[in-house]
């Protein structure tokens, strides 16, 4: 762990991304305290107001404070980002372990399922699921989770195939350890590093996926704030009221970019080859 932290800290962009993401998480958790207004508070007398001391990011077409809605939109994005990856791990890791460890028919059918899922464009399949499930936060997590497990499954299968022939796995089998023990106590701890990297890369993809679905009208429903929906609502006002679309767009871009910085830093820090190169 000390080596991981040392290598990670040498990546300045990763450290910067971690700082910004920590700030966004803090703001999202304490949104109820930080926000100057309720996210659904309407003031028809203050609609389409430019940025000011009273409304630092301005107001939307029905008088809702944009800064408040962006703060709560951060909470929505983070809930979706982390929840989707939890669901993707819950599906992809067990399937990848089973395919790599047992091989044969188990590997054949799981590999065919992966190929079928890969054949569908992820966003289009998520739209199909949202049409079937209906709008809402829980449904968008399910839709994106179902389309996000394939990469984790592939990595898990490949690493399981690589590790199951190692001496310590063969020793566990010789000692009579059960298959479940070998899978989750012997193999899984040795493949967790690439899974962590995949999760780190998957969080910004899930956040962007939620924003895309909400932008297209298949995601979060009013009055729950979503950056994608805010961007979509701003399209009719961009010429005269630039700030309505600018602030949610820049918030989404910064969040996705910083998560990618963090994921890149984790990828380097969790690579054992980096320790030798840094020490040498």
C-alpha positions as CSV (number, residue, x, y, z in Angstrom):
1,X,0.0,0.0,0.0
2,X,2.9,2.4,0.8
3,X,4.3,1.8,-2.7
4,X,0.9,2.4,-4.3
5,X,0.6,5.7,-2.5
6,X,4.1,6.7,-3.4
7,X,3.7,6.0,-7.1
8,X,0.3,7.7,-7.1
9,X,1.6,10.9,-5.5
10,X,4.2,11.3,-8.3
11,X,1.4,11.6,-10.8
12,X,0.5,15.3,-10.5
13,X,-2.6,15.1,-12.6
14,X,-3.9,12.1,-10.6
15,X,-3.4,14.0,-7.3
16,X,-5.1,17.1,-8.8
17,X,-8.0,14.9,-10.0
18,X,-8.3,13.2,-6.6
19,X,-8.5,16.7,-4.9
20,X,-11.2,17.9,-7.2
21,X,-13.2,14.6,-6.9
22,X,-12.9,14.8,-3.1
23,X,-14.3,18.3,-3.2
24,X,-17.2,17.3,-5.5
25,X,-18.0,14.3,-3.2
26,X,-17.9,16.6,-0.2
27,X,-20.3,19.1,-1.9
28,X,-22.6,16.3,-3.0
29,X,-22.8,14.7,0.5
30,X,-23.5,18.1,2.2
31,X,-25.6,19.6,-0.5
32,X,-28.5,20.1,1.9
33,X,-26.3,22.3,4.1
34,X,-24.3,24.0,1.3
35,X,-27.1,24.9,-1.1
36,X,-28.6,28.3,-0.6
37,X,-32.0,27.1,-1.9
38,X,-34.0,23.9,-2.4
39,X,-33.3,22.3,-5.7
40,X,-37.1,22.4,-6.6
41,X,-37.7,25.9,-5.3
42,X,-39.4,27.9,-8.0
43,X,-39.4,31.7,-8.2
44,X,-41.3,32.8,-11.3
45,X,-40.4,36.5,-10.6
46,X,-36.7,35.6,-10.9
47,X,-36.7,33.5,-14.1
48,X,-33.7,33.7,-16.5
49,X,-31.7,35.9,-14.2
50,X,-28.0,36.3,-15.1
51,X,-25.2,35.4,-12.5
52,X,-25.4,37.7,-9.5
53,X,-24.6,37.7,-5.8
54,X,-28.1,36.3,-5.1
55,X,-27.8,33.6,-7.8
56,X,-24.1,33.1,-8.6
57,X,-24.8,30.8,-11.6
58,X,-28.1,32.6,-12.5
59,X,-31.6,31.0,-12.7
60,X,-33.3,28.8,-15.2
61,X,-36.6,29.4,-17.2
62,X,-38.8,28.9,-14.1
63,X,-36.6,30.7,-11.6
64,X,-34.8,27.8,-10.0
65,X,-31.3,28.6,-8.7
66,X,-28.7,27.0,-11.1
67,X,-25.9,26.7,-8.5
68,X,-28.2,24.8,-6.2
69,X,-29.3,22.4,-9.0
70,X,-25.7,21.9,-10.1
71,X,-24.7,21.0,-6.5
72,X,-27.6,18.5,-6.3
73,X,-26.8,17.3,-9.8
74,X,-23.3,16.3,-8.5
75,X,-25.0,14.1,-6.0
76,X,-27.1,12.5,-8.7
77,X,-24.1,11.9,-10.9
78,X,-22.0,10.4,-8.1
79,X,-24.8,8.1,-7.0
80,X,-25.2,6.8,-10.6
81,X,-21.4,6.5,-11.2
82,X,-20.7,4.5,-8.1
83,X,-23.9,2.4,-8.1
84,X,-23.5,1.4,-11.7
85,X,-20.0,0.1,-11.0
86,X,-21.1,-1.8,-7.9
87,X,-23.7,-3.5,-10.1
88,X,-21.2,-4.1,-12.9
89,X,-18.8,-5.7,-10.5
90,X,-21.5,-7.8,-8.9
91,X,-22.4,-9.2,-12.4
92,X,-19.0,-9.2,-14.2
93,X,-16.6,-10.5,-11.5
94,X,-18.5,-13.7,-10.6
95,X,-19.1,-14.5,-14.3
96,X,-15.5,-13.8,-15.2
97,X,-14.3,-16.0,-12.3
98,X,-16.6,-18.9,-13.3
99,X,-15.6,-18.7,-17.0
100,X,-11.9,-18.6,-16.3
101,X,-11.8,-21.2,-13.6
102,X,-14.2,-23.9,-14.9
103,X,-13.6,-23.4,-18.6
104,X,-15.5,-25.8,-20.9
105,X,-19.2,-25.2,-21.3
106,X,-19.3,-22.6,-18.6
107,X,-16.7,-20.6,-20.3
108,X,-18.4,-21.2,-23.7
109,X,-21.8,-19.9,-22.7
110,X,-20.5,-16.9,-20.7
111,X,-18.2,-16.0,-23.6
112,X,-21.2,-16.1,-26.0
113,X,-23.2,-13.9,-23.6
114,X,-20.3,-11.4,-23.5
115,X,-20.2,-11.4,-27.3
116,X,-24.0,-10.8,-27.6
117,X,-23.7,-7.9,-25.2
118,X,-20.8,-6.5,-27.1
119,X,-22.8,-6.6,-30.3
120,X,-25.2,-4.0,-28.9
121,X,-24.1,-0.4,-28.7
122,X,-24.1,0.4,-25.0
123,X,-26.0,3.7,-25.1
124,X,-28.7,2.3,-27.5
125,X,-29.2,-0.8,-25.4
126,X,-29.5,1.5,-22.3
127,X,-32.1,3.6,-24.1
128,X,-34.1,0.4,-24.9
129,X,-34.0,-0.6,-21.3
130,X,-35.1,2.9,-20.1
131,X,-38.0,2.8,-22.5
132,X,-39.0,-0.5,-21.0
133,X,-38.3,0.3,-17.4
134,X,-39.3,4.0,-17.4
135,X,-37.5,7.1,-16.2
136,X,-36.0,7.3,-12.7
137,X,-32.8,7.1,-10.8
138,X,-33.0,3.4,-9.9
139,X,-33.9,2.4,-13.4
140,X,-31.0,4.3,-15.0
141,X,-28.7,2.6,-12.6
142,X,-30.1,-0.8,-13.6
143,X,-29.9,0.1,-17.3
144,X,-26.3,1.3,-17.2
145,X,-25.2,-1.5,-14.9
146,X,-26.6,-4.1,-17.2
147,X,-24.6,-2.6,-20.1
148,X,-21.4,-2.0,-18.1
149,X,-20.3,-5.4,-16.7
150,X,-18.8,-6.8,-20.0
151,X,-15.4,-5.2,-19.7
152,X,-15.0,-6.2,-16.1
153,X,-16.0,-9.7,-16.9
154,X,-13.4,-10.0,-19.7
155,X,-10.6,-8.7,-17.5
156,X,-11.6,-11.0,-14.7
157,X,-11.8,-14.0,-17.0
158,X,-8.4,-13.3,-18.5
159,X,-6.7,-12.8,-15.2
160,X,-8.3,-15.9,-13.8
161,X,-7.0,-18.0,-16.7
162,X,-3.6,-16.5,-16.0
163,X,-3.5,-17.2,-12.3
164,X,-5.3,-20.5,-12.0
165,X,-2.2,-22.3,-13.2
166,X,0.0,-20.7,-10.5
167,X,1.6,-22.9,-7.9
168,X,-0.3,-21.5,-5.0
169,X,-3.6,-22.2,-6.7
170,X,-2.5,-25.8,-7.4
171,X,-1.4,-26.1,-3.8
172,X,-4.8,-25.0,-2.5
173,X,-6.4,-27.6,-4.8
174,X,-4.1,-30.3,-3.5
175,X,-4.9,-29.5,0.1
176,X,-8.6,-30.1,-0.7
177,X,-9.8,-26.5,-0.7
178,X,-13.3,-26.0,-2.1
179,X,-13.8,-24.3,-5.5
180,X,-15.6,-21.4,-3.8
181,X,-12.6,-20.9,-1.5
182,X,-10.1,-21.1,-4.3
183,X,-12.2,-18.6,-6.4
184,X,-12.9,-16.0,-3.8
185,X,-10.0,-16.5,-1.3
186,X,-7.1,-17.5,-3.5
187,X,-7.7,-16.2,-7.0
188,X,-9.9,-13.1,-6.5
189,X,-7.4,-11.2,-4.1
190,X,-4.7,-11.6,-6.8
191,X,-6.8,-10.1,-9.6
192,X,-8.4,-7.2,-7.7
193,X,-5.9,-4.6,-8.9
194,X,-7.1,-4.6,-12.6
195,X,-10.7,-4.7,-11.4
196,X,-10.1,-1.5,-9.4
197,X,-8.7,0.2,-12.4
198,X,-11.7,-0.9,-14.5
199,X,-14.0,0.5,-11.9
200,X,-12.1,3.7,-11.9
201,X,-12.4,4.0,-15.6
202,X,-16.1,3.0,-15.5
203,X,-17.3,5.6,-13.1
204,X,-16.8,8.6,-15.5
205,X,-18.4,6.5,-18.3
206,X,-21.4,5.9,-16.1
207,X,-21.7,9.6,-15.2
208,X,-21.5,10.5,-18.9
209,X,-24.0,7.8,-19.7
210,X,-26.5,9.2,-17.2
211,X,-26.0,12.7,-18.6
212,X,-26.5,11.4,-22.2
213,X,-29.7,9.5,-21.3
214,X,-31.1,12.5,-19.3
215,X,-30.1,14.8,-22.2
216,X,-32.1,12.6,-24.6
217,X,-35.1,12.5,-22.2
218,X,-34.7,8.9,-21.0
219,X,-33.0,9.5,-17.7
220,X,-33.7,11.5,-14.6
221,X,-37.2,13.0,-14.3
222,X,-38.0,16.4,-12.8
223,X,-37.6,17.8,-10.2
224,X,-34.5,15.7,-9.5
225,X,-31.5,17.7,-10.9
226,X,-29.3,16.1,-13.5
227,X,-26.5,17.8,-15.4
228,X,-27.6,16.2,-18.6
229,X,-31.2,17.3,-18.3
230,X,-30.1,20.8,-17.4
231,X,-28.0,20.9,-20.6
232,X,-31.0,19.7,-22.6
233,X,-33.3,22.3,-21.0
234,X,-30.8,25.1,-21.9
235,X,-30.8,24.4,-25.6
236,X,-33.7,26.8,-26.3
237,X,-32.0,29.7,-24.4
238,X,-28.3,29.4,-25.4
239,X,-28.3,32.5,-27.7
240,X,-29.4,35.0,-25.0
241,X,-28.7,33.1,-21.8
242,X,-25.4,31.3,-22.2
243,X,-25.0,30.6,-18.5
244,X,-27.9,28.1,-18.4
245,X,-26.0,25.5,-20.4
246,X,-22.4,26.6,-19.6
247,X,-22.3,25.8,-15.9
248,X,-23.8,22.2,-16.0
249,X,-21.6,21.5,-19.1
250,X,-18.4,22.6,-17.4
251,X,-19.4,20.7,-14.2
252,X,-19.9,17.5,-16.2
253,X,-16.6,18.0,-18.1
254,X,-14.5,18.7,-15.0
255,X,-16.0,15.7,-13.1
256,X,-15.5,13.2,-16.0
257,X,-12.0,14.5,-16.7
258,X,-10.8,14.4,-13.1
259,X,-12.2,10.8,-12.6
260,X,-10.1,9.9,-15.7
261,X,-7.0,11.5,-14.1
262,X,-7.7,9.4,-10.9
263,X,-8.2,6.2,-12.9
264,X,-4.9,6.8,-14.9
265,X,-3.1,7.3,-11.6
266,X,-4.5,4.2,-10.1
267,X,-3.6,2.2,-13.2
268,X,0.1,3.2,-12.8
269,X,0.1,2.9,-9.0
270,X,-1.4,-0.6,-9.0
271,X,1.1,-1.9,-11.7
272,X,3.8,-3.8,-9.8
273,X,6.2,-3.0,-12.6
274,X,6.1,0.7,-11.6
275,X,7.7,-0.1,-8.2
276,X,10.9,-1.5,-9.7
277,X,11.2,1.4,-12.2
278,X,10.7,4.0,-9.5
279,X,13.2,2.4,-7.1
280,X,15.7,1.9,-9.9
